[in-house]
Amino acid sequence: MGQSGWQGIDCTDCQGGLTYGNNRGKQCTNRHCLNNSTCNANTGLCVGGCQSGWTDVDCSKACSRSWYGPNCSLSCTDRHCSGQSRCNHTDGKCEAGCQTGWKKVDCADCSLDCSKRNCKDDNSPCDSVTGECAVTGCQI
């Protein structure tokens, strides 16, 4: 067993509420890790990754202005919001709602169901983002 305040097999993970990094200047509780990851004493590494909207080894940096979501991988410019809407770094929420034909909090999925499209085959799957009649194409 490691010294008081340390945990893990090699006693390099600090217990919650403790610090990490150069000069131990960062708080483990200020990280945004998935599943309350242990806190590496040197890097603050979040073993299971970051919560949506957060990035960096220790999940301490919010996504930049034009990105949101898991691993900051979704672009704010790909949303279909009504009017001007700021982009929430965690979920991309469109504050004024979605443009017609779009759904979800971030207005990134097409809301028209495929049966309302003019695909050659009514049972043809359509792309949930663009609504494209993926397999059969359009009726003539």
Buried (B, 14 or more C-beta within 10 A) or exposed (E): EBEEEBBBEEEBBBBEEBBBBEEEEBBBEEBBBBEEBBBBBEBBBBEEBBBBBBBBEBBBBBBEEEBBBBEBEBBBEEBBBBEEBEBBBBBBBBEEEBBEEBBBBBBBBBBEEBEEBEBEEEEBEBEBEEBBBBEBEEEE
